[in-house]
């Protein structure tokens, strides 16, 4: 889970700079990449009965740690 919050923004930063995003748009893209996965993956897991209990735990855990991590990125990027 920790790698997801570090690798996601890093990949987004590299991809955004490769296509020419700069300034505030680049910072917003990085913060969005640090946000947790949504509830949609859980809905699909429940619908197709593919480990919904594991995914629900991941979604809850991701949302709990996402707020402080997102705030750190927000402050570091000066948004």
PyMOL Python script that loads the backbone (N, CA, C, O; Angstrom):
from pymol import cmd

cmd.read_pdbstr("""\
ATOM      1  N   UNK A   1       0.836  -1.183   0.000  1.00  0.00           N
ATOM      2  CA  UNK A   1       0.000   0.000   0.000  1.00  0.00           C
ATOM      3  C   UNK A   1       0.879   1.245   0.000  1.00  0.00           C
ATOM      4  O   UNK A   1       0.570   2.232  -0.667  1.00  0.00           O
ATOM      5  N   UNK A   2       1.968   1.193   0.747  1.00  0.00           N
ATOM      6  CA  UNK A   2       2.871   2.343   0.792  1.00  0.00           C
ATOM      7  C   UNK A   2       3.502   2.637  -0.553  1.00  0.00           C
ATOM      8  O   UNK A   2       3.672   3.796  -0.933  1.00  0.00           O
ATOM      9  N   UNK A   3       3.846   1.588  -1.266  1.00  0.00           N
ATOM     10  CA  UNK A   3       4.444   1.754  -2.597  1.00  0.00           C
ATOM     11  C   UNK A   3       3.456   2.435  -3.535  1.00  0.00           C
ATOM     12  O   UNK A   3       3.845   3.241  -4.381  1.00  0.00           O
ATOM     13  N   UNK A   4       2.185   2.108  -3.381  1.00  0.00           N
ATOM     14  CA  UNK A   4       1.152   2.690  -4.245  1.00  0.00           C
ATOM     15  C   UNK A   4       1.096   4.209  -4.075  1.00  0.00           C
ATOM     16  O   UNK A   4       0.918   4.938  -5.050  1.00  0.00           O
ATOM     17  N   UNK A   5       1.250   4.687  -2.834  1.00  0.00           N
ATOM     18  CA  UNK A   5       1.180   6.122  -2.583  1.00  0.00           C
ATOM     19  C   UNK A   5       2.466   6.853  -2.946  1.00  0.00           C
ATOM     20  O   UNK A   5       2.480   8.081  -3.018  1.00  0.00           O
ATOM     21  N   UNK A   6       3.534   6.116  -3.174  1.00  0.00           N
ATOM     22  CA  UNK A   6       4.779   6.731  -3.616  1.00  0.00           C
ATOM     23  C   UNK A   6       4.992   6.557  -5.114  1.00  0.00           C
ATOM     24  O   UNK A   6       5.396   7.495  -5.802  1.00  0.00           O
ATOM     25  N   UNK A   7       4.718   5.353  -5.618  1.00  0.00           N
ATOM     26  CA  UNK A   7       4.948   5.071  -7.035  1.00  0.00           C
ATOM     27  C   UNK A   7       3.906   5.762  -7.919  1.00  0.00           C
ATOM     28  O   UNK A   7       4.238   6.250  -8.999  1.00  0.00           O
ATOM     29  N   UNK A   8       2.666   5.805  -7.473  1.00  0.00           N
ATOM     30  CA  UNK A   8       1.609   6.449  -8.273  1.00  0.00           C
ATOM     31  C   UNK A   8       1.920   7.897  -8.600  1.00  0.00           C
ATOM     32  O   UNK A   8       1.906   8.276  -9.771  1.00  0.00           O
ATOM     33  N   UNK A   9       2.203   8.721  -7.589  1.00  0.00           N
ATOM     34  CA  UNK A   9       2.564  10.109  -7.876  1.00  0.00           C
ATOM     35  C   UNK A   9       3.855  10.247  -8.679  1.00  0.00           C
ATOM     36  O   UNK A   9       3.974  11.156  -9.500  1.00  0.00           O
ATOM     37  N   UNK A  10       4.820   9.360  -8.453  1.00  0.00           N
ATOM     38  CA  UNK A  10       6.077   9.435  -9.216  1.00  0.00           C
ATOM     39  C   UNK A  10       5.844   9.142 -10.693  1.00  0.00           C
ATOM     40  O   UNK A  10       6.367   9.842 -11.559  1.00  0.00           O
ATOM     41  N   UNK A  11       5.061   8.110 -10.978  1.00  0.00           N
ATOM     42  CA  UNK A  11       4.740   7.778 -12.376  1.00  0.00           C
ATOM     43  C   UNK A  11       3.919   8.903 -13.004  1.00  0.00           C
ATOM     44  O   UNK A  11       4.146   9.272 -14.157  1.00  0.00           O
ATOM     45  N   UNK A  12       2.966   9.446 -12.245  1.00  0.00           N
ATOM     46  CA  UNK A  12       2.147  10.546 -12.765  1.00  0.00           C
ATOM     47  C   UNK A  12       3.011  11.769 -13.047  1.00  0.00           C
ATOM     48  O   UNK A  12       2.808  12.444 -14.056  1.00  0.00           O
ATOM     49  N   UNK A  13       3.963  12.063 -12.182  1.00  0.00           N
ATOM     50  CA  UNK A  13       4.848  13.214 -12.407  1.00  0.00           C
ATOM     51  C   UNK A  13       5.665  13.020 -13.671  1.00  0.00           C
ATOM     52  O   UNK A  13       5.787  13.940 -14.479  1.00  0.00           O
ATOM     53  N   UNK A  14       6.225  11.834 -13.849  1.00  0.00           N
ATOM     54  CA  UNK A  14       7.039  11.570 -15.042  1.00  0.00           C
ATOM     55  C   UNK A  14       6.190  11.637 -16.313  1.00  0.00           C
ATOM     56  O   UNK A  14       6.595  12.244 -17.304  1.00  0.00           O
ATOM     57  N   UNK A  15       5.018  11.014 -16.278  1.00  0.00           N
ATOM     58  CA  UNK A  15       4.148  11.019 -17.461  1.00  0.00           C
ATOM     59  C   UNK A  15       3.634  12.426 -17.767  1.00  0.00           C
ATOM     60  O   UNK A  15       3.561  12.821 -18.931  1.00  0.00           O
ATOM     61  N   UNK A  16       3.280  13.178 -16.730  1.00  0.00           N
ATOM     62  CA  UNK A  16       2.777  14.541 -16.935  1.00  0.00           C
ATOM     63  C   UNK A  16       3.843  15.452 -17.508  1.00  0.00           C
ATOM     64  O   UNK A  16       3.562  16.265 -18.389  1.00  0.00           O
ATOM     65  N   UNK A  17       5.071  15.321 -17.009  1.00  0.00           N
ATOM     66  CA  UNK A  17       6.151  16.149 -17.547  1.00  0.00           C
ATOM     67  C   UNK A  17       6.495  15.735 -18.969  1.00  0.00           C
ATOM     68  O   UNK A  17       6.903  16.568 -19.778  1.00  0.00           O
ATOM     69  N   UNK A  18       6.333  14.459 -19.278  1.00  0.00           N
ATOM     70  CA  UNK A  18       6.613  13.984 -20.637  1.00  0.00           C
ATOM     71  C   UNK A  18       5.633  14.570 -21.654  1.00  0.00           C
ATOM     72  O   UNK A  18       5.999  14.810 -22.804  1.00  0.00           O
ATOM     73  N   UNK A  19       4.387  14.802 -21.228  1.00  0.00           N
ATOM     74  CA  UNK A  19       3.410  15.380 -22.153  1.00  0.00           C
ATOM     75  C   UNK A  19       3.333  16.899 -22.054  1.00  0.00           C
ATOM     76  O   UNK A  19       2.567  17.535 -22.778  1.00  0.00           O
ATOM     77  N   UNK A  20       4.131  17.483 -21.152  1.00  0.00           N
ATOM     78  CA  UNK A  20       4.233  18.939 -21.123  1.00  0.00           C
ATOM     79  C   UNK A  20       3.443  19.642 -20.036  1.00  0.00           C
ATOM     80  O   UNK A  20       3.307  20.865 -20.086  1.00  0.00           O
ATOM     81  N   UNK A  21       2.920  18.926 -19.060  1.00  0.00           N
ATOM     82  CA  UNK A  21       2.217  19.604 -17.970  1.00  0.00           C
ATOM     83  C   UNK A  21       3.234  20.279 -17.059  1.00  0.00           C
ATOM     84  O   UNK A  21       4.264  19.696 -16.721  1.00  0.00           O
ATOM     85  N   UNK A  22       2.939  21.489 -16.674  1.00  0.00           N
ATOM     86  CA  UNK A  22       3.817  22.243 -15.788  1.00  0.00           C
ATOM     87  C   UNK A  22       2.957  23.009 -14.788  1.00  0.00           C
ATOM     88  O   UNK A  22       1.747  23.147 -14.970  1.00  0.00           O
ATOM     89  N   UNK A  23       3.585  23.494 -13.751  1.00  0.00           N
ATOM     90  CA  UNK A  23       2.928  24.378 -12.790  1.00  0.00           C
ATOM     91  C   UNK A  23       1.836  23.699 -11.989  1.00  0.00           C
ATOM     92  O   UNK A  23       1.977  22.562 -11.540  1.00  0.00           O
ATOM     93  N   UNK A  24       0.741  24.430 -11.821  1.00  0.00           N
ATOM     94  CA  UNK A  24      -0.366  23.964 -10.984  1.00  0.00           C
ATOM     95  C   UNK A  24      -0.986  22.688 -11.546  1.00  0.00           C
ATOM     96  O   UNK A  24      -1.356  21.803 -10.775  1.00  0.00           O
ATOM     97  N   UNK A  25      -1.107  22.570 -12.857  1.00  0.00           N
ATOM     98  CA  UNK A  25      -1.692  21.358 -13.435  1.00  0.00           C
ATOM     99  C   UNK A  25      -0.856  20.118 -13.103  1.00  0.00           C
ATOM    100  O   UNK A  25      -1.406  19.052 -12.829  1.00  0.00           O
ATOM    101  N   UNK A  26       0.439  20.256 -13.129  1.00  0.00           N
ATOM    102  CA  UNK A  26       1.318  19.146 -12.753  1.00  0.00           C
ATOM    103  C   UNK A  26       1.116  18.784 -11.287  1.00  0.00           C
ATOM    104  O   UNK A  26       1.039  17.606 -10.941  1.00  0.00           O
ATOM    105  N   UNK A  27       1.032  19.788 -10.433  1.00  0.00           N
ATOM    106  CA  UNK A  27       0.844  19.534  -9.007  1.00  0.00           C
ATOM    107  C   UNK A  27      -0.494  18.871  -8.725  1.00  0.00           C
ATOM    108  O   UNK A  27      -0.571  17.960  -7.902  1.00  0.00           O
ATOM    109  N   UNK A  28      -1.541  19.314  -9.393  1.00  0.00           N
ATOM    110  CA  UNK A  28      -2.868  18.710  -9.213  1.00  0.00           C
ATOM    111  C   UNK A  28      -2.859  17.254  -9.677  1.00  0.00           C
ATOM    112  O   UNK A  28      -3.454  16.396  -9.026  1.00  0.00           O
ATOM    113  N   UNK A  29      -2.198  16.971 -10.783  1.00  0.00           N
ATOM    114  CA  UNK A  29      -2.113  15.590 -11.280  1.00  0.00           C
ATOM    115  C   UNK A  29      -1.391  14.697 -10.277  1.00  0.00           C
ATOM    116  O   UNK A  29      -1.784  13.546 -10.085  1.00  0.00           O
ATOM    117  N   UNK A  30      -0.355  15.202  -9.642  1.00  0.00           N
ATOM    118  CA  UNK A  30       0.390  14.418  -8.652  1.00  0.00           C
ATOM    119  C   UNK A  30      -0.470  14.140  -7.419  1.00  0.00           C
ATOM    120  O   UNK A  30      -0.476  13.022  -6.903  1.00  0.00           O
ATOM    121  N   UNK A  31      -1.193  15.153  -6.949  1.00  0.00           N
ATOM    122  CA  UNK A  31      -2.075  14.958  -5.791  1.00  0.00           C
ATOM    123  C   UNK A  31      -3.175  13.959  -6.123  1.00  0.00           C
ATOM    124  O   UNK A  31      -3.502  13.110  -5.294  1.00  0.00           O
ATOM    125  N   UNK A  32      -3.749  14.040  -7.314  1.00  0.00           N
ATOM    126  CA  UNK A  32      -4.794  13.087  -7.703  1.00  0.00           C
ATOM    127  C   UNK A  32      -4.258  11.664  -7.772  1.00  0.00           C
ATOM    128  O   UNK A  32      -4.979  10.717  -7.458  1.00  0.00           O
ATOM    129  N   UNK A  33      -3.022  11.505  -8.173  1.00  0.00           N
ATOM    130  CA  UNK A  33      -2.427  10.168  -8.225  1.00  0.00           C
ATOM    131  C   UNK A  33      -2.213   9.600  -6.829  1.00  0.00           C
ATOM    132  O   UNK A  33      -2.123   8.383  -6.667  1.00  0.00           O
ATOM    133  N   UNK A  34      -2.130  10.461  -5.818  1.00  0.00           N
ATOM    134  CA  UNK A  34      -1.949   9.997  -4.445  1.00  0.00           C
ATOM    135  C   UNK A  34      -3.259   9.612  -3.777  1.00  0.00           C
ATOM    136  O   UNK A  34      -3.246   9.059  -2.677  1.00  0.00           O
ATOM    137  N   UNK A  35      -4.382   9.890  -4.411  1.00  0.00           N
ATOM    138  CA  UNK A  35      -5.676   9.565  -3.819  1.00  0.00           C
ATOM    139  C   UNK A  35      -5.902   8.053  -3.843  1.00  0.00           C
ATOM    140  O   UNK A  35      -5.343   7.352  -4.686  1.00  0.00           O
ATOM    141  N   UNK A  36      -6.722   7.556  -2.918  1.00  0.00           N
ATOM    142  CA  UNK A  36      -6.914   6.102  -2.836  1.00  0.00           C
ATOM    143  C   UNK A  36      -7.800   5.581  -3.956  1.00  0.00           C
ATOM    144  O   UNK A  36      -8.486   6.334  -4.647  1.00  0.00           O
ATOM    145  N   UNK A  37      -7.756   4.253  -4.110  1.00  0.00           N
ATOM    146  CA  UNK A  37      -8.668   3.638  -5.072  1.00  0.00           C
ATOM    147  C   UNK A  37     -10.089   3.854  -4.581  1.00  0.00           C
ATOM    148  O   UNK A  37     -10.329   3.967  -3.379  1.00  0.00           O
ATOM    149  N   UNK A  38     -11.012   3.910  -5.499  1.00  0.00           N
ATOM    150  CA  UNK A  38     -12.394   4.148  -5.139  1.00  0.00           C
ATOM    151  C   UNK A  38     -13.115   2.882  -4.744  1.00  0.00           C
ATOM    152  O   UNK A  38     -12.504   1.832  -4.549  1.00  0.00           O
ATOM    153  N   UNK A  39     -14.394   2.996  -4.631  1.00  0.00           N
ATOM    154  CA  UNK A  39     -15.222   1.874  -4.224  1.00  0.00           C
ATOM    155  C   UNK A  39     -15.580   0.988  -5.422  1.00  0.00           C
ATOM    156  O   UNK A  39     -16.040  -0.139  -5.239  1.00  0.00           O
ATOM    157  N   UNK A  40     -15.375   1.479  -6.623  1.00  0.00           N
ATOM    158  CA  UNK A  40     -15.736   0.721  -7.827  1.00  0.00           C
ATOM    159  C   UNK A  40     -15.032  -0.635  -7.907  1.00  0.00           C
ATOM    160  O   UNK A  40     -15.688  -1.619  -8.250  1.00  0.00           O
ATOM    161  N   UNK A  41     -13.725  -0.743  -7.606  1.00  0.00           N
ATOM    162  CA  UNK A  41     -13.114  -2.074  -7.629  1.00  0.00           C
ATOM    163  C   UNK A  41     -13.782  -3.056  -6.666  1.00  0.00           C
ATOM    164  O   UNK A  41     -13.895  -4.245  -6.966  1.00  0.00           O
ATOM    165  N   UNK A  42     -14.227  -2.554  -5.504  1.00  0.00           N
ATOM    166  CA  UNK A  42     -14.924  -3.432  -4.568  1.00  0.00           C
ATOM    167  C   UNK A  42     -16.252  -3.907  -5.142  1.00  0.00           C
ATOM    168  O   UNK A  42     -16.623  -5.069  -4.983  1.00  0.00           O
ATOM    169  N   UNK A  43     -16.962  -3.010  -5.805  1.00  0.00           N
ATOM    170  CA  UNK A  43     -18.248  -3.392  -6.403  1.00  0.00           C
ATOM    171  C   UNK A  43     -18.044  -4.505  -7.427  1.00  0.00           C
ATOM    172  O   UNK A  43     -18.812  -5.467  -7.457  1.00  0.00           O
ATOM    173  N   UNK A  44     -17.033  -4.385  -8.252  1.00  0.00           N
ATOM    174  CA  UNK A  44     -16.756  -5.437  -9.237  1.00  0.00           C
ATOM    175  C   UNK A  44     -16.342  -6.735  -8.551  1.00  0.00           C
ATOM    176  O   UNK A  44     -16.760  -7.814  -8.970  1.00  0.00           O
ATOM    177  N   UNK A  45     -15.527  -6.643  -7.503  1.00  0.00           N
ATOM    178  CA  UNK A  45     -15.106  -7.845  -6.776  1.00  0.00           C
ATOM    179  C   UNK A  45     -16.307  -8.536  -6.140  1.00  0.00           C
ATOM    180  O   UNK A  45     -16.393  -9.764  -6.150  1.00  0.00           O
ATOM    181  N   UNK A  46     -17.220  -7.769  -5.594  1.00  0.00           N
ATOM    182  CA  UNK A  46     -18.419  -8.336  -4.980  1.00  0.00           C
ATOM    183  C   UNK A  46     -19.322  -8.952  -6.043  1.00  0.00           C
ATOM    184  O   UNK A  46     -19.874 -10.034  -5.846  1.00  0.00           O
ATOM    185  N   UNK A  47     -19.467  -8.269  -7.156  1.00  0.00           N
ATOM    186  CA  UNK A  47     -20.334  -8.752  -8.237  1.00  0.00           C
ATOM    187  C   UNK A  47     -19.845 -10.082  -8.793  1.00  0.00           C
ATOM    188  O   UNK A  47     -20.644 -10.985  -9.043  1.00  0.00           O
ATOM    189  N   UNK A  48     -18.541 -10.205  -8.986  1.00  0.00           N
ATOM    190  CA  UNK A  48     -17.981 -11.412  -9.589  1.00  0.00           C
ATOM    191  C   UNK A  48     -17.411 -12.380  -8.551  1.00  0.00           C
ATOM    192  O   UNK A  48     -16.815 -13.400  -8.897  1.00  0.00           O
ATOM    193  N   UNK A  49     -17.607 -12.038  -7.259  1.00  0.00           N
ATOM    194  CA  UNK A  49     -17.181 -12.891  -6.147  1.00  0.00           C
ATOM    195  C   UNK A  49     -15.690 -13.259  -6.234  1.00  0.00           C
ATOM    196  O   UNK A  49     -15.313 -14.426  -6.127  1.00  0.00           O
ATOM    197  N   UNK A  50     -14.872 -12.244  -6.428  1.00  0.00           N
ATOM    198  CA  UNK A  50     -13.428 -12.428  -6.516  1.00  0.00           C
ATOM    199  C   UNK A  50     -12.779 -11.691  -5.342  1.00  0.00           C
ATOM    200  O   UNK A  50     -12.401 -10.527  -5.473  1.00  0.00           O
ATOM    201  N   UNK A  51     -12.652 -12.358  -4.209  1.00  0.00           N
ATOM    202  CA  UNK A  51     -12.014 -11.848  -2.994  1.00  0.00           C
ATOM    203  C   UNK A  51     -12.552 -10.488  -2.540  1.00  0.00           C
ATOM    204  O   UNK A  51     -11.762  -9.571  -2.316  1.00  0.00           O
ATOM    205  N   UNK A  52     -13.874 -10.332  -2.398  1.00  0.00           N
ATOM    206  CA  UNK A  52     -14.395  -9.025  -1.964  1.00  0.00           C
ATOM    207  C   UNK A  52     -13.966  -8.655  -0.547  1.00  0.00           C
ATOM    208  O   UNK A  52     -13.835  -7.470  -0.242  1.00  0.00           O
ATOM    209  N   UNK A  53     -13.742  -9.641   0.330  1.00  0.00           N
ATOM    210  CA  UNK A  53     -13.336  -9.326   1.694  1.00  0.00           C
ATOM    211  C   UNK A  53     -11.939  -8.715   1.738  1.00  0.00           C
ATOM    212  O   UNK A  53     -11.690  -7.786   2.506  1.00  0.00           O
ATOM    213  N   UNK A  54     -11.047  -9.223   0.934  1.00  0.00           N
ATOM    214  CA  UNK A  54      -9.688  -8.676   0.876  1.00  0.00           C
ATOM    215  C   UNK A  54      -9.712  -7.272   0.281  1.00  0.00           C
ATOM    216  O   UNK A  54      -9.048  -6.367   0.786  1.00  0.00           O
ATOM    217  N   UNK A  55     -10.468  -7.096  -0.779  1.00  0.00           N
ATOM    218  CA  UNK A  55     -10.516  -5.792  -1.432  1.00  0.00           C
ATOM    219  C   UNK A  55     -11.207  -4.750  -0.565  1.00  0.00           C
ATOM    220  O   UNK A  55     -10.818  -3.582  -0.572  1.00  0.00           O
ATOM    221  N   UNK A  56     -12.228  -5.158   0.182  1.00  0.00           N
ATOM    222  CA  UNK A  56     -12.893  -4.188   1.058  1.00  0.00           C
ATOM    223  C   UNK A  56     -11.933  -3.690   2.135  1.00  0.00           C
ATOM    224  O   UNK A  56     -11.956  -2.513   2.494  1.00  0.00           O
ATOM    225  N   UNK A  57     -11.098  -4.578   2.646  1.00  0.00           N
ATOM    226  CA  UNK A  57     -10.092  -4.171   3.629  1.00  0.00           C
ATOM    227  C   UNK A  57      -9.089  -3.212   3.005  1.00  0.00           C
ATOM    228  O   UNK A  57      -8.697  -2.229   3.633  1.00  0.00           O
ATOM    229  N   UNK A  58      -8.673  -3.487   1.783  1.00  0.00           N
ATOM    230  CA  UNK A  58      -7.728  -2.607   1.091  1.00  0.00           C
ATOM    231  C   UNK A  58      -8.335  -1.236   0.847  1.00  0.00           C
ATOM    232  O   UNK A  58      -7.655  -0.221   1.001  1.00  0.00           O
ATOM    233  N   UNK A  59      -9.608  -1.194   0.469  1.00  0.00           N
ATOM    234  CA  UNK A  59     -10.267   0.091   0.206  1.00  0.00           C
ATOM    235  C   UNK A  59     -10.374   0.899   1.498  1.00  0.00           C
ATOM    236  O   UNK A  59     -10.082   2.094   1.503  1.00  0.00           O
ATOM    237  N   UNK A  60     -10.788   0.263   2.586  1.00  0.00           N
ATOM    238  CA  UNK A  60     -10.917   0.970   3.869  1.00  0.00           C
ATOM    239  C   UNK A  60      -9.556   1.462   4.350  1.00  0.00           C
ATOM    240  O   UNK A  60      -9.414   2.619   4.746  1.00  0.00           O
ATOM    241  N   UNK A  61      -8.565   0.590   4.314  1.00  0.00           N
ATOM    242  CA  UNK A  61      -7.220   0.970   4.751  1.00  0.00           C
ATOM    243  C   UNK A  61      -6.669   2.098   3.883  1.00  0.00           C
ATOM    244  O   UNK A  61      -6.062   3.040   4.392  1.00  0.00           O
ATOM    245  N   UNK A  62      -6.882   1.998   2.582  1.00  0.00           N
ATOM    246  CA  UNK A  62      -6.405   3.034   1.666  1.00  0.00           C
ATOM    247  C   UNK A  62      -7.032   4.382   1.937  1.00  0.00           C
ATOM    248  O   UNK A  62      -6.356   5.409   1.870  1.00  0.00           O
ATOM    249  N   UNK A  63      -8.312   4.389   2.241  1.00  0.00           N
ATOM    250  CA  UNK A  63      -8.990   5.657   2.523  1.00  0.00           C
ATOM    251  C   UNK A  63      -8.534   6.244   3.852  1.00  0.00           C
ATOM    252  O   UNK A  63      -8.449   7.464   3.993  1.00  0.00           O
ATOM    253  N   UNK A  64      -8.238   5.388   4.829  1.00  0.00           N
ATOM    254  CA  UNK A  64      -7.786   5.891   6.125  1.00  0.00           C
ATOM    255  C   UNK A  64      -6.410   6.549   6.053  1.00  0.00           C
ATOM    256  O   UNK A  64      -6.168   7.568   6.700  1.00  0.00           O
ATOM    257  N   UNK A  65      -5.523   5.967   5.270  1.00  0.00           N
ATOM    258  CA  UNK A  65      -4.188   6.563   5.199  1.00  0.00           C
ATOM    259  C   UNK A  65      -4.059   7.589   4.084  1.00  0.00           C
ATOM    260  O   UNK A  65      -3.052   8.294   4.010  1.00  0.00           O
ATOM    261  N   UNK A  66      -5.056   7.686   3.220  1.00  0.00           N
ATOM    262  CA  UNK A  66      -4.980   8.622   2.096  1.00  0.00           C
ATOM    263  C   UNK A  66      -5.054  10.082   2.528  1.00  0.00           C
ATOM    264  O   UNK A  66      -4.386  10.935   1.944  1.00  0.00           O
ATOM    265  N   UNK A  67      -5.854  10.371   3.535  1.00  0.00           N
ATOM    266  CA  UNK A  67      -6.019  11.770   3.935  1.00  0.00           C
ATOM    267  C   UNK A  67      -4.702  12.396   4.380  1.00  0.00           C
ATOM    268  O   UNK A  67      -4.335  13.444   3.848  1.00  0.00           O
ATOM    269  N   UNK A  68      -3.975  11.810   5.324  1.00  0.00           N
ATOM    270  CA  UNK A  68      -2.712  12.467   5.695  1.00  0.00           C
ATOM    271  C   UNK A  68      -1.687  12.498   4.567  1.00  0.00           C
ATOM    272  O   UNK A  68      -0.934  13.463   4.439  1.00  0.00           O
ATOM    273  N   UNK A  69      -1.655  11.454   3.756  1.00  0.00           N
ATOM    274  CA  UNK A  69      -0.697  11.431   2.642  1.00  0.00           C
ATOM    275  C   UNK A  69      -1.047  12.499   1.616  1.00  0.00           C
ATOM    276  O   UNK A  69      -0.164  13.193   1.111  1.00  0.00           O
ATOM    277  N   UNK A  70      -2.332  12.631   1.308  1.00  0.00           N
ATOM    278  CA  UNK A  70      -2.762  13.648   0.343  1.00  0.00           C
ATOM    279  C   UNK A  70      -2.458  15.043   0.880  1.00  0.00           C
ATOM    280  O   UNK A  70      -2.037  15.921   0.127  1.00  0.00           O
ATOM    281  N   UNK A  71      -2.669  15.250   2.169  1.00  0.00           N
ATOM    282  CA  UNK A  71      -2.354  16.557   2.755  1.00  0.00           C
ATOM    283  C   UNK A  71      -0.862  16.863   2.692  1.00  0.00           C
ATOM    284  O   UNK A  71      -0.473  18.011   2.475  1.00  0.00           O
ATOM    285  N   UNK A  72      -0.028  15.850   2.880  1.00  0.00           N
ATOM    286  CA  UNK A  72       1.420  16.052   2.783  1.00  0.00           C
ATOM    287  C   UNK A  72       1.798  16.464   1.368  1.00  0.00           C
ATOM    288  O   UNK A  72       2.558  17.415   1.183  1.00  0.00           O
ATOM    289  N   UNK A  73       1.271  15.752   0.358  1.00  0.00           N
ATOM    290  CA  UNK A  73       1.540  16.136  -1.029  1.00  0.00           C
ATOM    291  C   UNK A  73       1.028  17.537  -1.314  1.00  0.00           C
ATOM    292  O   UNK A  73       1.696  18.320  -1.991  1.00  0.00           O
ATOM    293  N   UNK A  74      -0.141  17.854  -0.808  1.00  0.00           N
ATOM    294  CA  UNK A  74      -0.737  19.179  -1.010  1.00  0.00           C
ATOM    295  C   UNK A  74       0.168  20.271  -0.454  1.00  0.00           C
ATOM    296  O   UNK A  74       0.398  21.286  -1.112  1.00  0.00           O
ATOM    297  N   UNK A  75       0.681  20.064   0.750  1.00  0.00           N
ATOM    298  CA  UNK A  75       1.561  21.059   1.378  1.00  0.00           C
ATOM    299  C   UNK A  75       2.902  21.132   0.660  1.00  0.00           C
ATOM    300  O   UNK A  75       3.402  22.222   0.386  1.00  0.00           O
ATOM    301  N   UNK A  76       3.487  19.970   0.355  1.00  0.00           N
ATOM    302  CA  UNK A  76       4.802  19.953  -0.310  1.00  0.00           C
ATOM    303  C   UNK A  76       4.758  20.621  -1.688  1.00  0.00           C
ATOM    304  O   UNK A  76       5.721  21.266  -2.103  1.00  0.00           O
ATOM    305  N   UNK A  77       3.631  20.461  -2.395  1.00  0.00           N
ATOM    306  CA  UNK A  77       3.532  21.040  -3.727  1.00  0.00           C
ATOM    307  C   UNK A  77       3.022  22.481  -3.708  1.00  0.00           C
ATOM    308  O   UNK A  77       2.962  23.136  -4.748  1.00  0.00           O
ATOM    309  N   UNK A  78       2.658  22.968  -2.530  1.00  0.00           N
ATOM    310  CA  UNK A  78       2.252  24.367  -2.399  1.00  0.00           C
ATOM    311  C   UNK A  78       0.937  24.702  -3.061  1.00  0.00           C
ATOM    312  O   UNK A  78       0.786  25.789  -3.620  1.00  0.00           O
ATOM    313  N   UNK A  79      -0.012  23.798  -3.011  1.00  0.00           N
ATOM    314  CA  UNK A  79      -1.322  24.079  -3.630  1.00  0.00           C
ATOM    315  C   UNK A  79      -2.232  24.793  -2.696  1.00  0.00           C
ATOM    316  O   UNK A  79      -3.367  25.103  -3.057  1.00  0.00           O
TER     317      UNK A  79
END
""", "prot")
cmd.dss("prot")
cmd.show_as("cartoon", "prot")
cmd.util.cbc("prot")
cmd.orient("prot")
